[in-house]
Amino acid sequence: MKKLVYLLILMAIIISCSQNIKDKDCDIKELKTEKLSGEVMKLDSELMAPRKIYALDNGFVLYDKSNKEGFLEFFPDNADTIICYGKIGKGNGEFILPTCTQIGNNIYISSINSNYRKISFTNKNKIIDEIITIDNKKGFIGCNYFTKLSDNSFLISKTSENQINIINDTTNEALNFFPFKPKHKLSEFELANVIFVSSMAYSKWNNRMLFAYENYPYCVVADLKDKNIISNIRFKLHENTNRDTKNKGGYASFENPTLYYTFTIATRNNFWALYQDATSKELRKRKVNSEIHELSENGDIIKRIILDKTIYHFGINPNGNYIYTLSLNDKLVPEITKYILKKK
């Protein structure tokens, strides 16, 4: 009798857990589609080599490590003055290999020389620089996603690892998500070396995260509070790419892979993901129109936004009014384009 009771309890737990996970196979051609044309922004100074752009409610920020004045450049909406922050180096207050994470209107910085910052750009064109002290630094070295959850709690991750960590001053808790189930057969070797997270986005408004995989049409939405998967989304894998693998030095890699999702971000109500239905070679030729997918907090794809050009990075302000993108023009010079999102 006891065994029967235990079995029933176990079945109830399994059923309740499975109800939280929605496996969705999506056909991208059947999604609601919107085409957007943007306006190339005219700037007083030429851009050097920006790699990322962050859209704020009061302007935008470029991440450019080639800028000696500061790798973060703030372009406020209400002024012509550019504000720079953060220098590369080993000196006091300088950063070695800095990585940045945007959460709302704040940018979090981590680096391998243990400088952690929370940066805010005010409407008065000033920078608020908050130094973050972490007693328990285990796992922080080399992370590429970092944010502060509360006074004593921090979220970190390395996209090459299939887990995220929530750390406070006394504990180091690893939360393992990613119930990865490829639609075609891959060996354990290939799964370990080929499939890994390319980007993630944390929403402070609902305590959820979106994870996207590199070279594989797959993304996951997870609830950090309940520690479970909310949604898994898969697209059809292209027949002519991302199947054949090669072995170089003990590591597997796809032959000429399609990129799929390459960057994700969260706003107040939704997640957004840059979708590149092209290989790296095709992307360099700039003959592919990039897409941005809008997802609900539950992982449902609301629509696909097809842009009028090939971009390599984008930002959406937290209120979800407009998109800033980074791309290269015909002369291979970086340019910024602004797109206005339609009101719902």
GUNUBA-644303 format. One record per residue (C-alpha): residue number from 1; residue in three letters; chain; y, z, x. Coordinates in pm, 1 decimal, decimal comma. Layout:
// GUNUBA-644303
REC  resi  resn  chain        py        pz        px
REC   NUM   ALA      A         Y         Z         X
...
***
This chain:
// GUNUBA-644303
REC  resi  resn  chain        py        pz        px
REC     1   MET      A       0,0       0,0       0,0
REC     2   LYS      A     239,7      91,7     281,2
REC     3   LYS      A     165,7    -238,6     453,7
REC     4   LEU      A     249,9    -422,0     132,1
REC     5   VAL      A     580,4    -234,7     101,5
REC     6   TYR      A     668,7    -308,8     463,4
REC     7   LEU      A     577,4    -674,9     410,3
REC     8   LEU      A     798,1    -698,6     101,1
REC     9   ILE      A    1087,7    -536,7     287,6
REC    10   LEU      A    1042,1    -777,2     577,8
REC    11   MET      A    1035,1   -1075,9     342,8
REC    12   ALA      A    1352,9    -954,1     171,8
REC    13   ILE      A    1528,1    -924,5     509,5
REC    14   ILE      A    1418,3   -1273,8     610,5
REC    15   ILE      A    1531,6   -1421,2     278,6
REC    16   SER      A    1868,8   -1243,9     293,0
REC    17   CYS      A    1925,0   -1365,7     648,7
REC    18   SER      A    1825,2   -1721,2     566,9
REC    19   GLN      A    2070,2   -1727,2     275,8
REC    20   ASN      A    2352,7   -1672,0     522,8
REC    21   ILE      A    2261,9   -1986,3     717,3
REC    22   LYS      A    2341,8   -2325,2     571,0
REC    23   ASP      A    2181,6   -2612,5     757,6
REC    24   LYS      A    2386,4   -2924,0     687,1
REC    25   ASP      A    2303,2   -3277,7     793,6
REC    26   CYS      A    2623,9   -3479,8     763,7
REC    27   ASP      A    2683,7   -3852,2     751,8
REC    28   ILE      A    3025,8   -3898,8     907,2
REC    29   LYS      A    3086,0   -4217,7     707,7
REC    30   GLU      A    3063,5   -4023,8     381,7
REC    31   LEU      A    3330,0   -3767,3     474,1
REC    32   LYS      A    3675,8   -3771,4     319,3
REC    33   THR      A    3897,4   -3970,1     556,8
REC    34   GLU      A    4271,2   -3968,4     626,8
REC    35   LYS      A    4449,6   -4196,0     874,6
REC    36   LEU      A    4756,5   -4060,9    1055,9
REC    37   SER      A    5026,3   -4230,7    1261,7
REC    38   GLY      A    5244,6   -4021,2    1486,8
REC    39   GLU      A    5573,1   -4037,5    1673,0
REC    40   VAL      A    5579,2   -4034,6    2052,9
REC    41   MET      A    5814,5   -3759,3    2164,9
REC    42   LYS      A    6106,7   -3841,7    2392,9
REC    43   LEU      A    6142,1   -3576,9    2662,9
REC    44   ASP      A    6424,3   -3526,3    2911,4
REC    45   SER      A    6181,1   -3497,4    3201,0
REC    46   GLU      A    5865,8   -3691,1    3287,1
REC    47   LEU      A    5532,2   -3521,0    3241,1
REC    48   MET      A    5325,5   -3461,8    3553,8
REC    49   ALA      A    4958,5   -3401,0    3481,4
REC    50   PRO      A    4919,4   -3181,8    3171,0
REC    51   ARG      A    4559,2   -3108,3    3081,0
REC    52   LYS      A    4608,6   -2915,2    2756,6
REC    53   ILE      A    4866,6   -2867,4    2483,7
REC    54   TYR      A    4909,5   -2563,4    2257,1
REC    55   ALA      A    5107,0   -2596,7    1933,3
REC    56   LEU      A    5303,7   -2289,5    1824,1
REC    57   ASP      A    5506,2   -2228,4    1510,3
REC    58   ASN      A    5823,6   -2244,2    1722,2
REC    59   GLY      A    5738,9   -2520,7    1970,5
REC    60   PHE      A    5457,1   -2627,0    2199,6
REC    61   VAL      A    5320,6   -2530,3    2541,2
REC    62   LEU      A    5172,1   -2754,2    2810,6
REC    63   TYR      A    4906,4   -2638,4    3056,3
REC    64   ASP      A    4972,4   -2816,1    3385,5
REC    65   LYS      A    4848,2   -2666,1    3713,1
REC    66   SER      A    5037,4   -2929,4    3913,7
REC    67   ASN      A    5371,9   -2780,7    3807,6
REC    68   LYS      A    5492,6   -2552,5    4089,1
REC    69   GLU      A    5741,1   -2381,6    3856,3
REC    70   GLY      A    5459,2   -2253,1    3637,5
REC    71   PHE      A    5135,9   -2386,0    3488,8
REC    72   LEU      A    5258,1   -2303,4    3135,3
REC    73   GLU      A    5561,3   -2501,8    3014,3
REC    74   PHE      A    5716,7   -2392,9    2684,7
REC    75   PHE      A    5912,7   -2654,3    2487,5
REC    76   PRO      A    6095,1   -2462,9    2209,3
REC    77   ASP      A    6191,8   -2637,2    1886,0
REC    78   ASN      A    6545,0   -2500,7    1884,3
REC    79   ALA      A    6650,0   -2567,2    2246,2
REC    80   ASP      A    6639,2   -2830,5    2519,7
REC    81   THR      A    6555,5   -2577,7    2792,4
REC    82   ILE      A    6196,2   -2574,8    2920,5
REC    83   ILE      A    6060,0   -2231,1    3007,2
REC    84   CYS      A    5790,3   -2212,9    3276,5
REC    85   TYR      A    5546,4   -1929,2    3341,1
REC    86   GLY      A    5262,2   -1851,2    3581,5
REC    87   LYS      A    5227,9   -1963,7    3940,2
REC    88   ILE      A    4908,4   -2055,3    4120,0
REC    89   GLY      A    4836,6   -1839,8    4423,3
REC    90   LYS      A    4703,4   -1514,4    4565,1
REC    91   GLY      A    5029,9   -1320,6    4554,9
REC    92   ASN      A    5136,3   -1041,4    4323,7
REC    93   GLY      A    5143,5   -1168,9    3965,0
REC    94   GLU      A    4999,3   -1505,8    4063,3
REC    95   PHE      A    4677,4   -1660,8    3934,2
REC    96   ILE      A    4370,1   -1816,1    4093,2
REC    97   LEU      A    4196,0   -2075,6    3873,7
REC    98   PRO      A    4361,2   -1958,5    3550,1
REC    99   THR      A    4209,9   -2040,6    3212,0
REC   100   CYS      A    4399,4   -2013,3    2883,8
REC   101   THR      A    4298,4   -1940,2    2525,7
REC   102   GLN      A    4531,3   -1980,5    2227,5
REC   103   ILE      A    4493,2   -1730,0    1943,9
REC   104   GLY      A    4765,4   -1772,2    1681,0
REC   105   ASN      A    5103,6   -1791,1    1853,8
REC   106   ASN      A    4976,8   -1607,0    2161,5
REC   107   ILE      A    4817,7   -1744,9    2477,7
REC   108   TYR      A    4568,4   -1531,3    2670,4
REC   109   ILE      A    4522,9   -1593,1    3040,8
REC   110   SER      A    4232,0   -1492,8    3264,0
REC   111   SER      A    4171,9   -1573,5    3629,9
REC   112   ILE      A    3921,1   -1493,9    3900,6
REC   113   ASN      A    4163,3   -1256,5    4074,9
REC   114   SER      A    4151,1   -1026,3    3768,2
REC   115   ASN      A    4496,2   -1095,0    3629,0
REC   116   TYR      A    4480,5   -1080,7    3249,0
REC   117   ARG      A    4785,1   -1155,1    3035,8
REC   118   LYS      A    4888,5   -1197,3    2674,8
REC   119   ILE      A    5184,7   -1436,0    2661,3
REC   120   SER      A    5419,8   -1478,0    2364,3
REC   121   PHE      A    5717,7   -1714,4    2337,5
REC   122   THR      A    5989,2   -1578,4    2107,6
REC   123   ASN      A    6235,7   -1767,6    1887,2
REC   124   LYS      A    6506,8   -1655,4    2129,8
REC   125   ASN      A    6336,2   -1859,9    2403,0
REC   126   LYS      A    6210,3   -1557,6    2591,0
REC   127   ILE      A    5865,8   -1476,9    2723,5
REC   128   ILE      A    5685,6   -1153,1    2637,8
REC   129   ASP      A    5437,6   -1087,1    2918,0
REC   130   GLU      A    5180,4    -819,6    2834,2
REC   131   ILE      A    4953,5    -708,9    3118,0
REC   132   ILE      A    4601,7    -636,7    2992,7
REC   133   THR      A    4407,0    -370,8    3179,9
REC   134   ILE      A    4029,6    -374,6    3146,7
REC   135   ASP      A    3828,2     -91,5    3296,9
REC   136   ASN      A    3494,7    -259,6    3234,2
REC   137   LYS      A    3526,0    -597,7    3403,7
REC   138   LYS      A    3156,0    -680,8    3389,9
REC   139   GLY      A    3109,7   -1045,4    3303,5
REC   140   PHE      A    3477,0   -1135,5    3314,5
REC   141   ILE      A    3480,7   -1322,0    3643,9
REC   142   GLY      A    3475,6   -1696,8    3584,2
REC   143   CYS      A    3502,6   -1678,8    3205,7
REC   144   ASN      A    3675,1   -1966,3    3028,4
REC   145   TYR      A    3739,7   -1804,5    2691,2
REC   146   PHE      A    3915,3   -1471,3    2668,1
REC   147   THR      A    4105,8   -1282,3    2400,1
REC   148   LYS      A    4192,5    -929,4    2297,0
REC   149   LEU      A    4033,4    -816,9    1969,2
REC   150   SER      A    4177,3    -465,4    1955,0
REC   151   ASP      A    4322,6    -202,8    2188,6
REC   152   ASN      A    3989,5    -144,5    2363,1
REC   153   SER      A    3785,4    -448,5    2266,6
REC   154   PHE      A    3781,9    -792,2    2427,6
REC   155   LEU      A    3593,7   -1113,0    2357,9
REC   156   ILE      A    3483,6   -1328,2    2649,1
REC   157   SER      A    3250,4   -1617,7    2700,9
REC   158   LYS      A    3139,1   -1886,9    2941,1
REC   159   THR      A    3073,9   -2212,9    2760,4
REC   160   SER      A    2775,7   -2282,2    2987,5
REC   161   GLU      A    2599,7   -1974,1    2847,6
REC   162   ASN      A    2453,7   -1952,0    2497,9
REC   163   GLN      A    2615,2   -1622,6    2409,0
REC   164   ILE      A    2945,0   -1444,0    2368,5
REC   165   ASN      A    3025,4   -1093,9    2484,3
REC   166   ILE      A    3234,7    -826,6    2316,1
REC   167   ILE      A    3335,5    -573,0    2577,0
REC   168   ASN      A    3519,3    -244,5    2560,2
REC   169   ASP      A    3578,2      26,9    2818,9
REC   170   THR      A    3233,7     180,1    2778,5
REC   171   THR      A    2996,1     -89,0    2645,8
REC   172   ASN      A    2891,5    -444,1    2713,4
REC   173   GLU      A    2733,9    -591,3    2401,6
REC   174   ALA      A    2593,1    -941,9    2411,8
REC   175   LEU      A    2585,4   -1128,9    2080,9
REC   176   ASN      A    2348,5   -1422,7    2093,9
REC   177   PHE      A    2417,5   -1691,5    1834,0
REC   178   PHE      A    2311,1   -2057,9    1854,1
REC   179   PRO      A    1982,3   -2115,8    1672,3
REC   180   PHE      A    1979,5   -2461,5    1826,9
REC   181   LYS      A    1741,3   -2704,7    1654,6
REC   182   PRO      A    1779,4   -3061,6    1784,9
REC   183   LYS      A    1679,2   -3340,9    1550,1
REC   184   HIS      A    1490,5   -3521,2    1825,7
REC   185   LYS      A    1248,7   -3366,4    2069,6
REC   186   LEU      A    1386,8   -3229,4    2394,8
REC   187   SER      A    1190,8   -3049,3    2663,6
REC   188   GLU      A    1275,5   -2689,3    2757,0
REC   189   PHE      A    1412,4   -2825,7    3086,2
REC   190   GLU      A    1649,3   -3058,2    2901,9
REC   191   LEU      A    1758,0   -2788,1    2659,6
REC   192   ALA      A    1836,3   -2553,7    2947,6
REC   193   ASN      A    2035,0   -2806,3    3149,9
REC   194   VAL      A    2177,5   -3063,3    2909,1
REC   195   ILE      A    2272,7   -2889,0    2586,2
REC   196   PHE      A    2549,9   -2632,8    2616,4
REC   197   VAL      A    2867,3   -2528,0    2435,8
REC   198   SER      A    3166,8   -2749,0    2509,8
REC   199   SER      A    3428,5   -2555,4    2314,9
REC   200   MET      A    3477,1   -2253,7    2091,4
REC   201   ALA      A    3754,2   -2123,4    1867,9
REC   202   TYR      A    3808,4   -1767,4    1746,7
REC   203   SER      A    3989,0   -1701,6    1418,0
REC   204   LYS      A    4165,0   -1365,4    1421,5
REC   205   TRP      A    4232,0   -1403,6    1049,7
REC   206   ASN      A    3865,8   -1388,1     938,7
REC   207   ASN      A    3687,2   -1273,0    1257,9
REC   208   ARG      A    3478,6   -1587,7    1279,4
REC   209   MET      A    3410,1   -1839,5    1556,3
REC   210   LEU      A    3340,8   -2209,0    1569,6
REC   211   PHE      A    3113,1   -2333,0    1848,7
REC   212   ALA      A    3077,3   -2701,3    1939,2
REC   213   TYR      A    2816,7   -2854,9    2168,9
REC   214   GLU      A    2873,9   -3110,0    2441,1
REC   215   ASN      A    2708,4   -3452,2    2409,9
REC   216   TYR      A    2531,0   -3345,7    2092,7
REC   217   PRO      A    2658,2   -3382,4    1731,6
REC   218   TYR      A    2623,0   -3016,5    1642,1
REC   219   CYS      A    2849,8   -2719,8    1568,8
REC   220   VAL      A    2807,3   -2361,7    1448,2
REC   221   VAL      A    3026,3   -2116,6    1257,0
REC   222   ALA      A    2945,0   -1749,0    1317,5
REC   223   ASP      A    3071,5   -1424,6    1164,4
REC   224   LEU      A    3139,0   -1173,1    1441,8
REC   225   LYS      A    3160,0    -877,4    1202,6
REC   226   ASP      A    2819,8    -932,4    1042,6
REC   227   LYS      A    2680,3   -1090,3    1361,5
REC   228   ASN      A    2518,8   -1382,9    1184,3
REC   229   ILE      A    2542,7   -1758,8    1149,6
REC   230   ILE      A    2742,8   -1886,9     855,1
REC   231   SER      A    2682,2   -2257,9     896,9
REC   232   ASN      A    2512,0   -2517,6    1117,6
REC   233   ILE      A    2638,4   -2876,5    1103,2
REC   234   ARG      A    2458,3   -3176,3    1249,6
REC   235   PHE      A    2552,7   -3542,7    1259,8
REC   236   LYS      A    2318,1   -3831,7    1315,2
REC   237   LEU      A    2249,4   -3887,3    1683,1
REC   238   HIS      A    2334,4   -4235,3    1808,3
REC   239   GLU      A    2026,8   -4445,8    1873,8
REC   240   ASN      A    2153,2   -4594,7    2200,3
REC   241   THR      A    2287,3   -4283,3    2373,8
REC   242   ASN      A    2219,0   -3915,1    2438,4
REC   243   ARG      A    1843,8   -3964,9    2439,4
REC   244   ASP      A    1746,1   -4077,1    2788,1
REC   245   THR      A    1794,8   -3814,2    3056,2
REC   246   LYS      A    1794,3   -3822,3    3432,7
REC   247   ASN      A    1709,7   -3553,9    3684,7
REC   248   LYS      A    1949,2   -3496,5    3972,9
REC   249   GLY      A    1897,4   -3202,1    4204,7
REC   250   GLY      A    1699,6   -3005,3    3949,9
REC   251   TYR      A    1950,4   -3055,8    3669,1
REC   252   ALA      A    1910,5   -3285,3    3372,1
REC   253   SER      A    2193,6   -3495,8    3234,5
REC   254   PHE      A    2230,3   -3759,6    2966,5
REC   255   GLU      A    2268,7   -4124,8    3061,5
REC   256   ASN      A    2614,7   -4246,2    2950,8
REC   257   PRO      A    2643,7   -3984,7    2673,8
REC   258   THR      A    2855,5   -3995,3    2361,3
REC   259   LEU      A    3096,4   -3701,3    2379,9
REC   260   TYR      A    3115,0   -3590,0    2013,6
REC   261   TYR      A    3305,9   -3258,3    1984,2
REC   262   THR      A    3517,3   -3180,1    2292,8
REC   263   PHE      A    3776,2   -2921,9    2177,4
REC   264   THR      A    3817,2   -2674,7    1890,3
REC   265   ILE      A    4095,7   -2451,5    1759,8
REC   266   ALA      A    4154,2   -2212,2    1468,9
REC   267   THR      A    4453,4   -2185,5    1233,8
REC   268   ARG      A    4521,7   -1938,7     952,1
REC   269   ASN      A    4286,2   -2098,8     702,8
REC   270   ASN      A    4071,2   -2349,7     888,5
REC   271   PHE      A    3899,2   -2462,5    1204,6
REC   272   TRP      A    3980,5   -2795,2    1371,9
REC   273   ALA      A    3773,0   -2999,2    1616,6
REC   274   LEU      A    3842,2   -3305,3    1831,6
REC   275   TYR      A    3566,5   -3559,1    1768,8
REC   276   GLN      A    3520,2   -3838,7    2022,9
REC   277   ASP      A    3274,7   -4096,5    1893,1
REC   278   ALA      A    3266,7   -4262,6    2234,5
REC   279   THR      A    3134,9   -4229,6    2587,4
REC   280   SER      A    3357,2   -4124,5    2876,4
REC   281   LYS      A    3377,3   -4485,7    2994,2
REC   282   GLU      A    3491,1   -4603,4    2650,8
REC   283   LEU      A    3743,6   -4321,4    2631,5
REC   284   ARG      A    3900,7   -4417,5    2965,3
REC   285   LYS      A    3961,6   -4768,3    2831,6
REC   286   ARG      A    4159,3   -4608,9    2541,9
REC   287   LYS      A    4012,2   -4844,4    2284,9
REC   288   VAL      A    3875,6   -4572,7    2056,5
REC   289   ASN      A    4072,5   -4397,4    1785,8
REC   290   SER      A    4012,6   -4024,0    1827,6
REC   291   GLU      A    3933,6   -3809,7    1525,4
REC   292   ILE      A    4021,2   -3452,7    1431,6
REC   293   HIS      A    3787,8   -3283,2    1186,0
REC   294   GLU      A    3917,7   -3010,5     956,1
REC   295   LEU      A    3659,9   -2743,6     871,3
REC   296   SER      A    3677,7   -2450,5     631,8
REC   297   GLU      A    3615,3   -2093,8     748,7
REC   298   ASN      A    3261,8   -2134,3     610,1
REC   299   GLY      A    3192,2   -2440,5     822,1
REC   300   ASP      A    3230,4   -2706,1     553,3
REC   301   ILE      A    3393,3   -3025,3     683,5
REC   302   ILE      A    3695,5   -3080,9     460,3
REC   303   LYS      A    3798,0   -3417,5     604,1
REC   304   ARG      A    3814,6   -3636,1     912,5
REC   305   ILE      A    4160,1   -3733,2    1038,4
REC   306   ILE      A    4160,0   -4065,5    1225,1
REC   307   LEU      A    4450,0   -4094,3    1468,3
REC   308   ASP      A    4624,2   -4413,0    1580,1
REC   309   LYS      A    4525,0   -4375,5    1946,5
REC   310   THR      A    4287,1   -4225,3    2198,3
REC   311   ILE      A    4380,1   -3865,6    2287,7
REC   312   TYR      A    4227,0   -3617,8    2529,6
REC   313   HIS      A    4365,3   -3290,9    2390,2
REC   314   PHE      A    4547,9   -3161,8    2084,1
REC   315   GLY      A    4706,4   -2854,0    1930,8
REC   316   ILE      A    4780,9   -2750,4    1571,9
REC   317   ASN      A    5036,7   -2479,8    1496,8
REC   318   PRO      A    4891,9   -2165,0    1332,5
REC   319   ASN      A    5056,5   -2247,5     997,7
REC   320   GLY      A    4884,3   -2588,1    1001,6
REC   321   ASN      A    5196,2   -2805,5     956,2
REC   322   TYR      A    5170,3   -3049,8    1245,1
REC   323   ILE      A    4956,9   -3174,7    1533,5
REC   324   TYR      A    5062,6   -3233,7    1893,8
REC   325   THR      A    4840,9   -3457,6    2106,1
REC   326   LEU      A    4812,0   -3553,9    2472,3
REC   327   SER      A    4726,6   -3913,2    2561,3
REC   328   LEU      A    4792,4   -4182,6    2822,5
REC   329   ASN      A    5011,3   -4484,2    2757,3
REC   330   ASP      A    4952,0   -4837,8    2886,5
REC   331   LYS      A    5096,2   -4738,1    3224,5
REC   332   LEU      A    4857,9   -4438,3    3238,3
REC   333   VAL      A    5150,0   -4197,5    3205,5
REC   334   PRO      A    5090,2   -3885,5    2992,5
REC   335   GLU      A    5268,3   -3877,8    2658,8
REC   336   ILE      A    5298,2   -3635,5    2368,0
REC   337   THR      A    5268,3   -3751,7    2007,3
REC   338   LYS      A    5357,7   -3544,0    1702,7
REC   339   TYR      A    5178,3   -3589,9    1370,1
REC   340   ILE      A    5290,0   -3433,8    1042,8
REC   341   LEU      A    5007,8   -3301,6     826,9
REC   342   LYS      A    5025,1   -3372,3     455,1
REC   343   LYS      A    5083,8   -3071,4     231,7
REC   344   LYS      A    4792,1   -2981,6       8,0
***
